[in-house]
Amino acid sequence: MVALNDFDELVSAIYDAALDEQRWGTALDRFSRAFEASQVVLSIEDMRRGTGRTMTHGADDSYVQRYRDHFMHCNPMSRHNVALFGCTALIDRMFLPKEEFRRTEFWNDFLRPQDIDTCLASLPWRSGAEVAALALWRSERAEPWERPHIELLTLLTPHVRRALEANRRMKELHLTQGMALDALDRLECGVVLLRNDGSIAFLNRAAGGILMSGDGIMVDGGRLRAMSRSRDTALQRAIGSAAAGGASDGNSGSSMAVSRPSGRRPLIIHVMPSRGRADGIALRGVGVFVLMVDPEVESKTSLTQLRQLYGLTAAEAAVAALVAHGHGLQAAADSLGVTLSTVRVHLQRVFEKTDTHRQAELARLLVKIQSNIGSEDICELRPPDLSHY
């Protein structure tokens, strides 16, 4: 029924879809031709929630939507397949008499208008209440499914299962990668991930700001470059060493100060090799991490975080943030538009709630708990008017 070469091509198409879910359309087309099916449907449904998604070949999009909206919930095969399907493929009449099937709303209002009648299906994958079903449909006028069709689909079902499991794993990897990169993007220090050839794979928002300033370090040809020739030589040597050796040979990286034409304090650059822990991150070839710290950028304290952590009022949090950033009491009072005595009262309450006793101790505490994650609610030089406190 199916030549060996055709079988190999079908299996290859399944594993292409394992690597790229967008290729299931090609795989289902291969199924359609191999089995001479008018429609091929691969559905993944949550039987408890009644939700899912469907990939098809030969089906009209409007009917796919109608199935999602209504007919998925009255499909008689969905009620039977969990109990009856395994690795062996089945024909619909094996678990539901044809006469009974043709009396259902599903057949009369959904299948019959599409001129499809008989189904050959398997259950390639199941995880809890989530079930994946592969269904091949033929018209009533077509030849009925025979034993060789059942045997062929049974043989292919384990490959489909592995492909679906790979799809799920790939989604988990992409989700993990997305979350990791989002976390890096929220950091206040600059983070640049380099491939082993030195090219930039990712840079966070803070790194982008440092590079756009064109002050001390820049991007040239997709690579990090220091503007000072001597510093650039040291930077390229550090990147090459980190990429070549990695952390497994004891290479912990190197640090350097990069001078800036503006005369501002030098940038602090840390170059570190990857420790080889992928942990789900799928950035191909990334082997070097570069951290860039601008000493001129003052870390900003989230007022909301202070209030959540220590139960501070808005005024107390503002005073704590300003004092921790080195503002004197009078400067804090001027900035907030309140009297010096009011600031002292707020500061005393902050000491009590944070179990600190001096301004230096409070500053050290806030530095330790500071997450360095960007926030819209941060202590600026001119915070909201708190004069009514």
C-alpha positions in Angstrom: 0.0 0.0 0.0 2.8 2.4 0.9 6.3 2.0 -0.7 9.3 2.0 1.6 10.6 5.3 0.3 7.1 6.9 0.9 7.1 5.5 4.5 10.6 7.0 5.1 9.5 10.4 3.8 6.4 10.2 6.1 8.5 9.5 9.1 10.9 12.2 8.2 8.0 14.7 7.9 6.8 13.7 11.4 10.2 14.4 12.9 10.5 17.7 11.0 7.3 18.7 12.7 8.9 17.6 16.0 11.5 20.3 15.6 9.2 22.9 14.1 5.5 22.7 15.0 4.7 24.8 11.9 5.6 21.8 9.8 2.7 19.7 10.9 0.8 20.8 7.8 3.4 19.1 5.6 3.3 16.0 7.7 -0.5 15.8 7.6 -0.4 16.3 3.9 1.9 13.2 3.7 -0.6 11.3 5.8 -3.4 12.3 3.5 -1.5 11.1 0.4 -0.3 7.8 2.0 -3.7 6.9 3.3 -5.8 8.5 0.5 -7.7 10.4 3.1 -9.9 13.4 2.3 -9.1 15.0 5.7 -6.4 14.5 8.3 -6.9 16.0 11.8 -4.5 16.2 14.6 -6.2 17.5 17.7 -4.9 18.1 21.2 -7.8 18.4 23.7 -8.1 18.9 27.4 -11.0 16.5 28.2 -11.6 18.1 31.6 -11.7 21.8 30.5 -13.1 21.1 27.0 -10.4 23.2 25.4 -7.7 22.4 22.9 -6.2 23.1 19.5 -6.5 21.5 16.1 -4.2 21.1 13.1 -5.7 19.9 9.9 -5.2 19.1 6.2 -8.1 19.2 3.8 -10.5 20.8 6.2 -12.3 24.1 5.7 -11.3 26.7 8.2 -14.9 27.5 9.0 -15.6 23.9 10.0 -12.4 23.9 12.1 -13.8 26.9 14.0 -17.2 25.3 14.3 -15.6 22.2 15.8 -13.7 24.3 18.4 -16.8 26.3 19.3 -19.4 23.5 19.5 -18.8 20.1 18.0 -15.8 19.2 20.0 -18.1 18.9 23.0 -20.5 16.5 21.2 -18.0 14.3 19.4 -19.0 10.8 20.4 -15.5 9.5 19.6 -14.0 11.9 22.1 -16.1 10.2 24.8 -14.9 6.7 23.8 -11.3 7.2 22.6 -9.7 7.7 26.0 -10.9 4.3 27.2 -10.6 2.4 23.9 -7.6 3.9 22.1 -4.1 2.8 22.8 -1.1 2.4 20.5 -3.4 0.4 18.1 -5.3 2.3 15.5 -9.0 1.7 15.3 -11.8 2.3 12.8 -14.8 4.2 14.1 -17.2 1.1 13.7 -14.9 -0.8 16.0 -16.0 1.1 19.1 -19.3 2.7 17.9 -21.9 1.0 15.6 -22.3 2.8 12.3 -26.1 3.1 12.7 -25.6 4.7 16.1 -22.9 7.0 14.8 -25.1 8.3 12.0 -27.8 9.2 14.4 -25.6 11.7 16.2 -25.6 15.4 15.8 -21.9 15.2 15.2 -22.4 13.1 12.0 -25.5 14.8 10.7 -24.6 18.5 11.3 -20.8 18.4 11.1 -19.4 15.4 9.1 -22.2 14.9 6.6 -22.1 18.5 5.2 -18.3 18.0 4.6 -18.9 14.6 2.7 -16.8 12.7 5.3 -18.1 9.6 6.9 -15.6 7.0 8.1 -12.7 7.5 10.4 -9.4 5.8 11.1 -7.8 7.1 14.2 -5.2 6.5 16.9 -4.4 8.1 20.3 -0.7 8.9 20.0 -0.3 10.8 23.2 -2.0 11.4 26.6 -1.0 13.3 29.7 -3.5 13.6 32.4 -6.7 15.0 31.0 -4.9 16.1 27.8 -5.3 13.8 24.9 -3.9 14.0 21.3 -5.9 12.2 18.6 -4.9 11.6 15.0 -8.0 11.1 12.8 -8.0 10.3 9.1 -11.4 10.7 7.3 -12.8 9.4 4.1 -16.0 10.0 2.1 -18.8 7.5 2.2 -18.2 6.9 -1.5 -14.5 6.0 -0.9 -13.2 2.5 -0.2 -13.6 1.4 3.4 -10.5 1.3 5.7 -8.9 -2.2 5.7 -6.5 -4.1 8.0 -3.4 -2.8 6.2 -4.5 0.8 7.0 -4.9 0.0 10.7 -1.5 -1.7 10.8 0.3 1.2 9.0 -1.2 3.9 11.3 -0.4 1.7 14.3 3.2 1.6 13.1 3.3 5.4 12.7 1.6 6.3 16.0 4.7 6.0 18.2 6.6 8.4 15.9 3.7 10.9 16.2 3.8 10.6 20.0 7.5 11.3 20.1 7.1 14.3 17.9 4.3 15.7 20.1 6.4 15.2 23.2 9.3 17.0 21.5 6.9 19.9 20.6 5.9 20.1 24.3 9.5 20.1 25.4 10.4 22.8 22.9 7.6 25.0 24.2 8.9 24.6 27.7 12.4 25.5 26.5 11.2 28.6 24.7 9.1 29.6 27.8 12.1 29.2 30.0 14.3 31.1 27.6 11.8 33.9 27.4 11.5 34.2 31.2 15.2 34.2 31.6 15.8 36.9 29.0 12.9 38.9 30.5 14.6 38.7 33.9 17.9 39.9 32.4 16.1 42.8 30.6 14.8 44.0 33.9 18.3 44.3 35.6 19.8 47.8 36.0 23.3 46.6 35.1 24.1 46.0 31.5 24.1 42.3 30.4 25.5 41.1 27.0 25.5 37.5 25.9 28.1 36.6 23.3 28.4 33.6 21.1 31.6 31.7 21.1 32.8 33.7 18.0 32.4 36.9 19.9 29.2 38.1 18.1 26.4 39.5 20.2 23.4 37.2 20.8 21.5 39.3 23.3 21.8 42.5 25.2 19.4 43.8 27.8 17.8 47.3 28.0 20.5 48.6 30.3 23.3 47.4 28.1 21.6 49.0 25.1 21.5 52.3 26.9 25.2 52.2 27.7 26.1 51.3 24.1 23.9 53.9 22.6 25.6 56.6 24.7 28.8 55.9 22.7 30.9 56.7 25.8 33.7 54.2 26.3 32.3 51.1 24.7 30.4 50.5 21.4 29.2 47.9 18.9 31.3 47.5 15.8 30.4 44.8 13.3 28.1 43.0 15.7 30.8 42.8 18.4 31.7 44.7 21.6 34.6 47.2 21.2 36.2 49.5 23.7 37.0 52.9 22.3 40.4 52.9 23.9 42.8 50.8 21.8 44.6 49.4 24.8 41.3 48.6 26.6 39.9 47.1 23.5 42.9 44.8 23.2 42.3 43.7 26.8 38.6 43.3 26.2 39.0 41.1 23.1 41.6 39.0 24.9 39.2 38.4 27.8 36.3 37.5 25.5 38.5 35.1 23.5 39.8 33.5 26.7 36.3 33.1 28.1 35.0 31.6 24.8 37.9 29.2 24.4 38.3 27.9 27.9 34.9 28.1 29.6 34.5 27.8 33.3 35.3 24.1 33.4 39.0 24.7 33.4 38.9 27.1 36.3 38.6 30.2 34.2 36.5 32.5 36.3 36.7 35.4 33.9 38.3 38.8 34.2 37.3 42.4 35.1 38.5 45.7 33.8 37.8 49.5 33.9 37.1 51.1 30.6 37.8 54.8 30.4 35.3 57.2 28.8 35.9 60.1 26.4 33.3 62.1 28.4 35.5 62.1 31.5 32.9 60.4 33.5 34.1 57.6 35.8 35.2 54.5 33.9 32.7 51.7 33.0 33.3 48.5 35.0 33.3 45.4 32.6 33.2 41.8 33.8 33.7 39.1 31.2 32.8 35.6 32.3 32.6 32.2 30.6 29.4 30.2 30.6 29.3 27.4 33.1 27.7 25.1 30.6 24.3 25.1 32.4 21.7 25.3 29.7 18.8 24.8 32.1 16.3 25.2 29.2 17.9 28.3 27.7 18.1 27.7 23.9 20.4 30.5 22.9 22.6 28.7 20.4 26.3 29.0 20.9 26.2 31.5 23.8 29.4 31.0 25.8 30.4 34.4 27.2 28.6 36.7 29.6 29.6 40.4 29.8 28.3 42.6 32.6 28.6 46.4 32.3 28.3 48.6 35.3 28.1 52.4 35.0 29.2 53.9 38.4 27.5 57.2 37.4 24.1 55.6 37.4 22.5 55.7 40.8 20.5 52.6 41.7 16.8 53.5 42.1 14.8 52.2 45.0 11.2 51.0 44.4 8.9 52.8 46.9 6.3 50.0 46.4 8.9 47.3 47.4 9.8 49.2 50.5 6.2 49.5 51.5 5.5 45.8 50.9 8.6 44.6 52.7 8.4 46.7 55.8 4.9 48.1 56.0 6.1 51.7 55.4 3.7 54.5 54.5 4.3 56.3 51.2 6.0 59.2 53.1 8.2 56.8 55.1 9.3 54.9 52.0 10.2 58.2 50.2 12.3 59.3 53.2 14.0 55.9 53.5 14.9 55.9 49.8 16.3 59.4 49.8 18.3 58.9 52.9 19.6 55.6 51.6 20.8 57.3 48.5 22.9 59.7 50.4 20.6 62.7 50.8 20.9 64.6 54.0 17.8 65.1 56.2 17.4 68.8 55.1 17.9 67.8 51.4 15.2 65.1 51.9 12.9 67.6 53.5 13.4 70.1 50.7 12.9 67.4 48.0 9.6 66.2 49.6 8.4 69.7 50.5 8.0 69.0 54.2 9.7 70.3 57.4 12.9 68.9 58.8 11.1 67.7 61.9 8.6 65.8 59.8 11.4 64.0 58.0 12.9 63.1 61.4 9.6 61.6 62.6 9.3 59.6 59.4 12.9 58.4 59.6 12.5 57.3 63.2 9.5 55.2 62.2 11.5 53.7 59.4 14.2 52.7 61.9 11.6 51.0 64.0 10.0 49.1 61.2 13.3 48.0 59.6 15.0 47.2 62.9 17.8 49.7 62.1 19.3 52.5 64.2 21.4 54.7 62.0 21.3 56.1 58.5 24.3 54.1 57.4 22.8 50.9 58.7 19.5 51.7 56.8 21.5 52.4 53.6 23.3 49.0 53.9 20.1 47.2 54.4 18.4 48.8 51.4 21.5 48.0 49.2 21.3 44.4 50.3 17.6 44.0 49.6 17.6 46.1 46.4 16.5 43.8 43.6 18.0 46.0 40.8 14.9 45.2 38.8 13.4 48.1 37.0 10.2 49.6 38.3 7.9 52.4 37.3 7.5 53.3 41.0 11.0 54.5 41.9 12.4 57.2 44.0 13.2 60.1 41.7 14.9 63.4 42.6 11.4 65.1 42.7 8.9 62.5 44.1 5.2 63.2 44.4 4.0 65.9 46.8 3.9 64.5 50.3 3.3 67.7 52.1 0.0 66.6 53.5 1.7 63.9 55.6 
